[in-house]
């Protein structure tokens, strides 16, 4: 991957953020897009049924595998969207990406198999 630069900004004219950054600016490098990751292993087996920590750990393992397959590292992440099925403490994923969104949802579907 080509070297990129990242800058994280929190203008004093906006409220002080807690655990995220208001603005992320990235330049240079290569942009990749990774599909949503779920808590399944390489065989498709659900990891950590009814155990949020185990599921989150598997999701981040999957994310790391995807980022590295594209030639990057977790430190290269600029923005991440997190969708949760239940309300949980933000500390679980706080340091993953400085610009992030977290949403709760009632359900997350496994990826569909598309035939293009």
Phi, psi and omega in degrees: 000141177291143181297135178237164174243145179233141175225131180246125188238141174226091181301140180295344179275000172247157178301152178290124181284155178245098176088008177211176179239139180295321187227132172237126178240125179235142177218159183070189176069194182238135177266130174237155177238127183247131178296157178306138181254141178242176186271049176250148176276185184297339178270358181089006180281131177296130178254131174077041179305129181062022180226097185303314182301314180296321178294316180298318179300318179293319179300315180289330172297315180297318179298316179298317178300315181295314180299315181293326178296333179270002177092013181248187175228167179299331179293343179279347182298137178249321183217145179217138171256132181241124178246123184246144177277338180221159176290130180219167178292135182291345183299337182298324183235015187305315187267015184284316179210139187284334177248114187213160171231139177235131180226147172262145178220161181279341185199146173236128179273148171292155181302140176280153174263111182265146174243105184272000000 
